[in-house]
Amino acid sequence: MGLDKRIKDIGTIQTILRYDVNCIGCKGYFFDEFVQTKDLSKCRYGELIDITTHDDRNDLCFKAEYEEGLVGFYRFFIPEDHLKPVEKKYRPYTLEEFSNIFKVGDLVVFRYKDSDEVKCAMFTGYITDVDRIDDKNPGSCELMLGCFHYSLLSLFEECELFLNGKWLPFGVLDDNK
């Protein structure tokens, strides 16, 4: 059985046999069936408010508060800060998204991912025709940066963009992940 990719190792899962009272007050994921560790999004997310191990009648020892004050008891708990960070997924800009950030005449600062050489070029326009404009196909339009043209797809795959004081993927966060 595979674990959710955010779980570092099985030892981070707390049980009635192995728990940390210092986690009281921490946010995390609660569940009763170990098979639920395949996908943490199927688990209950909330705050650990108590650990009760004195009741020998059951192993529902993790008291959680979630969703506007609702309370429940669970067998297992994984503190959120013991998980790997969620990897953000990006996709190439559409022409419309790029044009909302940069206007013709603006300077675009970028670099190839495997290079420290920084390029600063003026956005001088784009190349396309009415039949080729397609937001779902970032290769159907080419940006003119200086006297060179680049497809939105090749910029995404090969370059990073310097925006708001930091290097970012040459694209946007993908809401569909």
N, C-alpha and C positions, 0 to 999 in steps of 0.2 A: 504494500500500500504506500502510495506517495503522499508526502506531507505538502501542505501549502508552501509555496516557494518563499514565503516570508519567514517561516519557522527556521531558525538557525540550526537547532538540533532538538531531539526528543526530550533532552534534559531541561529545556526551558518550560515544559508543561508541568504545572503544579497539580498535585493530587493530595488526598488525605494523608498519604505516606510521606510526601515531600512538598513542603510549602514554606513560604517566607512571609512572616507577619509584617515585615517592613513594606510589603506591597499593599497593605491596607491604605486606601485612598488613591490607588493607582487605577488608571483606565486600562482596559484590556478585553480579551475575548473569553466568554464562558460557554461551556458545552457539557453535555452528559454522555454522549457517545463518542468514543475515540475516533470513529470513522469520520466524524465531522472535521477533523484536522486536515482533510484533503482540501477544503476550501473554507477559510476563515470568514468569508463573507456570509456563510450560512450559519455562523455562530452568533450568539447574543453579545453585543458590544455594550459595555457599561463600566461602572466604577465598583471596585471591590470595597465593600463597606465593613465586612467582618469575615473571620474564619472561625468556624465552630467545629472543633474536633472532639469535644467532650461527649457527644451523642453517639453511642455505640450502635444505635439502631439503623443508621444509614451513612452513606459516604457523601451526602450532599452538603459539603462543608463550606463552600464559597458563597457568601451572601453578596449579591450584586444589586445595584440600583441602576436602572436604565429607563429610558423613555418617560420623562416627566414624573419621576418619583415611583415608578413601579419597582417592586422588589421580587427577587427570585433566588433560589438556591441551586447550585450546580456542582457537579463532580470534579470538573477540570477548569483550570484558569491559566491563561497565558497573558502576562503583562505586555502591554503595547510596546514599552521601551525595551523589551527583550527580543523584539522582532526585527528583521531586516527592513530597511526603509522600502516603501513602495516605489518601484521603478516607474518613472514617468515615461510615457510613450509619446513620441512626437510623429508628425507627418509633415510632408512638404506644404508650404504655403500655396494657397490658390492665388491667382492673379488679383482677385478682389481683396484678399487678406493682406497681400504684400502692398497693394496700392493704398490701403487704409493706413499703413505705417509710413510709407515713403511716397512722396510726390515726385514727379519728374523734376529734376534739378537738385534733389537732395543727394547728399553724400552717403554712400553705403560703405561701412567698414567691415571687412570680412577676411578670412584666411582659410587656407586649406587645412584640414584636420591634422595632417602629418607634417605641418610646417609652422614655423614661428614667424614667417614673412607675412606681414599685415598689408592688405590691399585696401586702398581708399579710392573708390570710383564713383563718379556721378551716375545716378539713375537717369539715363537719357531716353528711356522708353521701353517698348516691348515689341516683339515680332510675333505676329499671328495673323490668321485670317478668320473671318466670321465662322467658317465651317470648322475651324480647329479649336476655337475657344471651348474649353471643357474643364470645369472645376474639378472633376473627378479624375482627370488625367493631367498631372502637373508637368508632364513632358510635352504637352501640346502648345505650350507658350514659352517663349524665350525672353528673358530680361536683357536689356541693353545696359551694361554697367561699363561706363567709359566707352571705348570703341569695340569692346568684346560682347558677345552674347552668350548667355548661360540658360539652360532650362531650369525651371524651378526644382525639378527632380534631381538634376546633377548638383545643384547648389545644396540641396538637402543632404544628399549622400556624401558629398565630398568636402563641404565647407561648414564653417561656424560663423555666426554673425555677432558683431559687437554691438550690443544694444543695452541702453540703460546702465552703462558702466560694467557690463560683464559679457563673457563669451557664452553664447547660447546656440543650440541647434538652429540651423537655417530652416525653421518651420514653426509649427504651432503644436501645442498640446493636443493630443488626439482624445476627444471626449469618448469615443467608442472603444478605446483601448483594445 
